[in-house]
């Protein structure tokens, strides 16, 4: 990308790439007095460190951090469509997506049905070489991340969640490589680790709820607030519930991602917004001329 920018003739200094690790180069940038603003995408832990360094020079900070995004499927929704879409949104990029819909909230009366649909959908996510056209789930980024995700799966089992499909064992025939089975848990409660912490792997937690108010309460019972989704047979009802969820962006009945819509988080999912006019304004200061 840097070579393309150079060849395009962008004036020198408009874009610079500085290579290095976060604790070295990242901290130097965040702390430097000549840097007026820092925009950071990454973990909540790293975002907190960026803020700590930036506040020493009172610079502007825009943070896009972690998430534990809820997907509320109301009782009048098209359950097969909603669950299948939710699995896809959870497993995108092998689950390594900050806005992944990792908590699926379904009516308690339809829990068994949702489990069956989720298991059947997850089975279609063939794990393997990402260059193979038949692969739908590639490897994780590193051995350390693979072990981290497997640790969460084992913790889910230990804490009493129901393993619907998947597990911590390597996928059959893929003992070598950073692969994790597409995993679905059910009967998850909000106090379980897999419902509270960002896993960053192909692991879905299905959480039953009793009524609409209960669903909203569970959705907001998190330190994160990056993304969410709502499904209902009544679009107006879906939008009403969406407004009650404390997240920066909510998909309504499978609404598509829009790069012109502002994207960013509430609570420990960050501050500031990306994309559209809101994203540009993060890099601007307001000046008043009094004449």
Secondary structure, DSSP 8 states (H G I E B T S, - for coil): -HHHHHHTT--TTSS------IIIIIHHHHH-TT--EEEEES-HHHHHHHHHHHGGGT-EEEEE-----EEEE-TTS-HHHHHHHHHHHHHGGGG--TT---EEEEEGGGHHHHHHHHHHHHTT--BS-TTSTT-SB---S-HHHHHHHHHHHHHHHHTT-EEEE--SS--TT--SSS----EEEES--TTSHHHHS---SSEEEEEEESSHHHHHHHHH-SS--SEEEEE-SSHHHHHHHHTTS-SSEEEESS----TTS-B--SGGGEES-BSHHHHHHTT--------
